[in-house]
Amino acid sequence: MKLCMIGTGYVGLVSGVCFADLGNEVICVDKDKLKINKLKKSIIPIYEPGLDELVKKNFKAGRLKFSTDLAESVQKSNIIFICVGTPTKKNRYEADLSQVYSAAKEISKNIKSFKIIINKSTVPVTTGDNVEKIISKKVKHNLFSVVSNPEFLREGEAIRDFIYPDRVVIGTKNKKSNKILKNLYLPLISKGAKYINTSRRAAELIKYASNAFLATKITYINELANLCEKLKINVEDVSIGIGTDKRIGGRFLRAGPAYGGSCFPKDTRALIDTANKSKTSLSLIKTVVDSNDKRSNLLLKRITTILKNKIKNKKITFLGVTFKANTDDMRESSSLKMIPFLNKKGAKIRYYDPTGKKSEFDKFKNVEFKNNIKDACELSDLIILHTEWNEFKLIDLKKIVKKKNFIIYDLRNIYSSEKMKKNNIKYFGIGK
Ligand SMILES: NC(=O)c1ccc[n+]([C@@H]2O[C@H](COP(=O)([O-])OP(=O)(O)OC[C@H]3O[C@@H](n4cnc5c(N)ncnc54)[C@H](O)[C@@H]3O)[C@@H](O)[C@H]2O)c1
């Protein structure tokens, strides 16, 4: 099949490459010329394990093309995926859909034969209706169909998630589109993915409801961790104890910093906005958002206590700054709140992240990137394990750090408290 991905970011690039690998002809379009020029030279603009090889392979095979020409790419394709960003509007809960609607307008100018237009971006309920209205201003109804096909891949596991999804959700009541899309996804369905055909609005809500549920699970265990700290209980024991109940499930029950990333924060806010507009209260999700917003401050208070209120001139190292491991994505990472706060209080921050220096910290004096763990940690008073990259799991900090009484604050509970105690290292974890 001939596909066009509009927006070549985390979702558009990964799903485009995977579709190409399944034998389709795919054009990945982006208005960012630099990104497309890099991709044409097989330089991958994001960090995603396995993506590099897959792009090179499919580009070489001629199944995958990159372009900045949306008009031509739409004309040459039968199925158009909209994969553009849907961030939160500034200082609001509402999703900013301007990228989706402007893509829809551009698509509408280039439809001459039947096209399926798919919203793969995470969009609030009724966005599909609005995209249909925009396109129908220029195109007859029998020449297009607007479908919702939300994407559930996780950064860091994106290729595996795309190829082996739990489910493929197709929101359309158009039989022709449903048949074509079931065929497109057949290689994934035959590997065990459940194919769910539902209404367009239901598909839109399924995506938000899934993310809000997962955000709730994380927030629940984070709040329980706060209680565990007071009661001297290890939250990990509680996670195992409740997670082994199949009705609950053990995933997303690891206490840590505030959830971040490009999805959970904006999607929980957008879901609340959708509920407000429908005059329905989603008080549970409001509480989740509120609790998560406060979490970084809570952890910063703990750091202040750990340092006995003496933050000024303390040398603090952050190991990992991305919102989770195996991605370079900094969007809404809790480090973006924590590092500036500690810096303002006079701490001297060094950080190391396997995905390199982050421009977000360039404006801060005394926040310095080091390109290896040793240089980042050797002079530290306090090491904050922020992101659970594998390369941090077995490091011998006692050998690396020169300060005698350095402290570790392990926000991901990757180290053993017992081992730390044995090695006479002052160690704090989450919820213990
Ligand atoms: N990142 C994830 O893990 C993830 C997972 C599931 C769903 N989603 C959803 O998918 C959507 C995309 O997310 P992302 O992380 O890939 O975003 P992104 O910011 O990485 O990429 C979006 C791309 O779209 C391009 N773009 C915007 N308007 C365009 C236009 N008119 N023509 C061509 N290109 C255009 C931008 O230049 C950018 O490169 C969002 O709605 C997001 O919520 C993301």
The ligand as an SDF file (V2000), in Angstrom:
LIG
                    3D

 44 48  0  0  0  0  0  0  0  0999 V2000
    5.9070   10.3050   21.4880 N   0  0  0  0  0  0  0  0  0  0  0  0
    5.2090    9.2520   21.8330 C   0  0  0  0  0  0  0  0  0  0  0  0
    5.6990    8.3470   22.5250 O   0  0  0  0  0  0  0  0  0  0  0  0
    3.7760    9.1120   21.4100 C   0  0  0  0  0  0  0  0  0  0  0  0
    3.1070    7.8850   21.5820 C   0  0  0  0  0  0  0  0  0  0  0  0
    1.7950    7.7610   21.1660 C   0  0  0  0  0  0  0  0  0  0  0  0
    1.1440    8.8560   20.6070 C   0  0  0  0  0  0  0  0  0  0  0  0
    1.7960   10.0430   20.4670 N   0  0  0  0  0  0  0  0  0  0  0  0
    1.0860   11.1600   19.8460 C   0  0  0  0  0  0  0  0  0  0  0  0
    1.5160   11.2890   18.4960 O   0  0  0  0  0  0  0  0  0  0  0  0
    1.5560   12.6680   18.0970 C   0  0  0  0  0  0  0  0  0  0  0  0
    2.9450   13.0260   17.6120 C   0  0  0  0  0  0  0  0  0  0  0  0
    3.8340   12.8980   18.6990 O   0  0  0  0  0  0  0  0  0  0  0  0
    5.4150   12.9060   18.4970 P   0  0  0  0  0  0  0  0  0  0  0  0
    6.0160   12.6530   19.8140 O   0  0  0  0  0  0  0  0  0  0  0  0
    5.7620   12.0450   17.3450 O   0  0  0  0  0  0  0  0  0  0  0  0
    5.6170   14.4510   18.0530 O   0  0  0  0  0  0  0  0  0  0  0  0
    6.9250   15.1600   17.5130 P   0  0  0  0  0  0  0  0  0  0  0  0
    6.8790   16.5450   18.0330 O   0  0  0  0  0  0  0  0  0  0  0  0
    8.1220   14.3060   17.7930 O   0  0  0  0  0  0  0  0  0  0  0  0
    6.7230   15.1690   15.9170 O   0  0  0  0  0  0  0  0  0  0  0  0
    5.7490   15.9010   15.2590 C   0  0  0  0  0  0  0  0  0  0  0  0
    6.3270   16.3200   13.9050 C   0  0  0  0  0  0  0  0  0  0  0  0
    5.2830   16.8640   13.0940 O   0  0  0  0  0  0  0  0  0  0  0  0
    5.8520   17.8590   12.2580 C   0  0  0  0  0  0  0  0  0  0  0  0
    4.7770   18.6750   11.6900 N   0  0  0  0  0  0  0  0  0  0  0  0
    3.8970   19.4900   12.3310 C   0  0  0  0  0  0  0  0  0  0  0  0
    3.0270   20.0240   11.4570 N   0  0  0  0  0  0  0  0  0  0  0  0
    3.3490   19.5480   10.2210 C   0  0  0  0  0  0  0  0  0  0  0  0
    2.8310   19.7420    8.9120 C   0  0  0  0  0  0  0  0  0  0  0  0
    1.7810   20.5270    8.6690 N   0  0  0  0  0  0  0  0  0  0  0  0
    3.4370   19.1110    7.8950 N   0  0  0  0  0  0  0  0  0  0  0  0
    4.4910   18.3020    8.0930 C   0  0  0  0  0  0  0  0  0  0  0  0
    5.0290   18.0780    9.3150 N   0  0  0  0  0  0  0  0  0  0  0  0
    4.4560   18.6920   10.3640 C   0  0  0  0  0  0  0  0  0  0  0  0
    6.8100   18.5740   13.1870 C   0  0  0  0  0  0  0  0  0  0  0  0
    7.7890   19.3140   12.4740 O   0  0  0  0  0  0  0  0  0  0  0  0
    7.4000   17.3880   13.9770 C   0  0  0  0  0  0  0  0  0  0  0  0
    8.5860   16.9040   13.3810 O   0  0  0  0  0  0  0  0  0  0  0  0
    1.0940   13.4490   19.3230 C   0  0  0  0  0  0  0  0  0  0  0  0
   -0.2870   13.6800   19.2280 O   0  0  0  0  0  0  0  0  0  0  0  0
    1.3770   12.5120   20.4660 C   0  0  0  0  0  0  0  0  0  0  0  0
    0.5390   12.7120   21.5760 O   0  0  0  0  0  0  0  0  0  0  0  0
    3.0990   10.1920   20.8400 C   0  0  0  0  0  0  0  0  0  0  0  0
  1  2  1  0
  2  3  2  0
  2  4  1  0
  4  5  1  0
  4 44  2  0
  5  6  2  0
  6  7  1  0
  7  8  2  0
  8  9  1  0
  8 44  1  0
  9 10  1  0
  9 42  1  0
 10 11  1  0
 11 12  1  0
 11 40  1  0
 12 13  1  0
 13 14  1  0
 14 15  2  0
 14 16  1  0
 14 17  1  0
 17 18  1  0
 18 19  2  0
 18 20  1  0
 18 21  1  0
 21 22  1  0
 22 23  1  0
 23 24  1  0
 23 38  1  0
 24 25  1  0
 25 26  1  0
 25 36  1  0
 26 27  1  0
 26 35  1  0
 27 28  2  0
 28 29  1  0
 29 30  1  0
 29 35  2  0
 30 31  1  0
 30 32  2  0
 32 33  1  0
 33 34  2  0
 34 35  1  0
 36 37  1  0
 36 38  1  0
 38 39  1  0
 40 41  1  0
 40 42  1  0
 42 43  1  0
M  CHG  2   8   1  16  -1
M  END
$$$$
